[in-house]
Amino acid sequence: MRVASAGRSSPRDGGRMSISTTTQRSKKSVVLGSYSELLLYPQEGYHRAMRTCYENLEAPYRGVFSSFLGFAERLETEELQAIYTELFDLNFHISLYAGYHLFGESYLRSMFLVGLSSRYKTYGFEPQGELHDHIGVLLKFIAEHPDSELASELIEDAVIPMLQRIVWSKTRPEDKPGNVTSSLAYYDLLRSLLYYLQKSTDVPEAGILNLPVNDSPAENNIDRWIKGDKKLKEEA
């Protein structure tokens, strides 16, 4: 999937990019960079990332995000670390690893990780501390390279599908182990990100979606480059 040409210079504007377009791209990078920090293990600066994300989100997405903000901003970083570990390390159905949702624990996920690693390196991007398919790592890459073809592919074929599987899960946050309040707060954080990436115009303020998941999606870019990598490996 190729990135649309919006934001690139054109003969009509003399090769110059408009200020409004540049600002829009910069704001998107700030928002996705903030989401990246919020979905990685909480560290120093976590509270700053919350506020930065909220301030740069468009109005339609702030309502859902504010549910998370109201819960998390009153807690210390150490408390958030404990909640994060309990919520995401112990509940596979809300795993933050895209490869798990796309391929399960199969060799295809391994191929996906290898493919990500090689593609990251072409951009000089070498994440540390997490597997390459963690949503925080994916969002960090997208924030740093918003106009790249890989960023477009990762949004459409990895991040959005994994968020749909979490948000559209028939397992409600109230049914998950641990603290109900923290589960709902992080659920709304993920839901706000999904709406933002989908550019949804009709964003519900509250409530839990209970929609079916398409278990047999059409072949996408990631499927194709995994097949290509596998073929190259077999021919080597």
N, C-alpha and C positions, 0 to 999 in steps of 0.2 A: 504494500500500500504506500503510495507516495504522498508526501505532504503537499497540501494545497499551496498555491503560489501567493496566498495572501500574506502581506508583510514584506514581500520582495520588491526591489526597486523596479521601475518600469520606465520606458521611454517617455511616457507622458509627464512623469514628475522629474524628469531630468536625471534619473538614476538615484534619486534621494528617497529614502524611506520616510514616510510621514511621521511626525512626532506622536500623533495619536496611536498609530499602529505600534510604534516602538514602545510606548507606554503600556499598551495593552499586553504585549508580549512580555515585558518586564514584570508586570503585575502577575501574570500567569506563572512565571518562574518563581516569584516570591511565594505565591499561594501554594504551589506544588512542593516547593522546598520546605515550607512550614508543615504541610501534611506529612512529608517525609520524616521530619524530626518527631512529629507527634505519634507516628506509627512505628518508630524504632524504640528501643528500650529507653525509658526516660533518663535524661542526663541533665546536667546544668544547662540552663537556657530553655528548658521545656516550657516554662510558663511564658517566656518571651515569645516562643513560637506560637503558642495559643493566641496571644493578643495580636501578633502580626498577621496570622491567618485570618482572624475575625475582621480586622480592620481593612484587609485587602479583598475580602470576599464581596461579591455583589449581593445586594439586599435579599434576593430570593433564597440564597443559600445560608444566610446568617441565622435564620430561625432554627433550623435543624442543628447547625453547628453550636448555637448558644446553649443547647441542652448539655453538650459535652463541656463547654467552657464553664458553665455555672457549677458543674460538678467538680471539675479538675482544678480550677484556679485557686480553690480554697485549701487544697491539699499540698503537703510538702513533697518534694521530689522522691524521698524515700518511701512515702506512702504510695505514690503513684507507681513506683518500681514494683512494690509488692503486689499491687492490684494487677498490673500488666502481666507479671509472671503467672499469677494464678489464673487469669482469664485466658491468655493466649497459649501458654505452654501446656495447659492441661485439657484444652478443648480443640480437638483436631478439626471439627466442623467449622470453626472460625479461624483456622490457621491463617497466618499472614504470609504464607509462602505460595506464590502464584502457581508454581509447578505442581504443588500438591493438588490444588483444585482442578488444574487442567489435565493432569496425567496420573494422579495418585502416586503411590510409591512404586513406580515402574521404571524400566530402563529408559522410557521416553523422557521422564523427568531428568534423568542423568544426562541424556542427550541435550535437553533444553538448557541445563546448567552449563554444559560445555560450550554450547552455541552462544549463550549469553556472554560467557567469559571472553571468547574470541572476538565477539562483536564489540564488547565494552573496550577492549584493548585498542581497537582501531580508532577510538575517540580519546585514548589516553585516560580512560576511566577505570580505576582499579579500587573498588570498594573493599573496606576492611571491616572485620568484626561480625559480618553476617553473610549468609549464603546469597548468591547473586540474584535469586528469584524472590527474596523478601520484598514485600511491597514498599518498605521504606527505601530500599536500595533502588528499586525500579523508579520510584518517584524522584529520587535524587538525580538519577541520570536524566530523566525527562526534564527536570527543572534546569539542569545545566546545558542540555542540548535540545531545547524545545522545538527547533525547526528540522531536526534530523529525521530521516526516514525511519530509523530504528525507534525513536520516541513515538512516532505515529503508530507503528506496529505494536509496540508494547502497550500503549493506551487501549487500542481497539481490540487486541487479541489476547492480552494477558490481564491487565489491571481491571478493566471493566468486567470481563467475564468472571474473574474471581470475586469481585465485589457483588456481582449479581448472585453468585452462589451463596454468599454470606447473607446478604440483605434479603434475598428471596427464600431463604431457608425456611422450611416448615417447623424447624425447631426455634421457638421463640426465646428471646433473651431471658425471660422469666423462668424458663425451664432449664437453663444452663446452671451448672454448679457455681457456687460463689455468691458474691454480693449482687443482688438484683439491680441496685442503683448503678453500680459501676458497669454492669453488663449493658444496661440501657444507654448509659452515657457513651461508651465506646461504640455501641451499635449505631448511635446517631452520628458519631464522628465518621464512621465508614459510610453511612447513608448520605451524609452531606458531600463526601468526596465523590460518590457515585453520581449524584445529581450534578455536581460541578463538571465532571468529565463528560457527562452526557449532554451538558448544556440544557438541562431540563428547564422548561418555563413554568410548569405547574408543579410546584414543590409543596407537598403537604407539610404542615407544621409539626404534626405528631402522628402517632399511630404506627402500627407495624404492618408492613406489606407481607402478604402470604400468597405469592405468585408462583406458578410452576417454573421450573428451570428446564431449559432445552438441553437434554442430555446428549443429543446427537447434532451438534452444530456443524455447519458446512466447513470444509477445509479452509483454513486461513493462512496468513503469512507465516506464522510460527510453525504450523504443521509443515509447510512447504520447505522452510529453511532447515528444519530438523531432518526431513527426508533427504534434502540435498547434502547435508553434513554426513548423514549415514552412508549415502552412496559414495561420497568422496573417501570415506574411511574404508569402505569395502574394496574400492579400486586401488587404494594405496598399497 
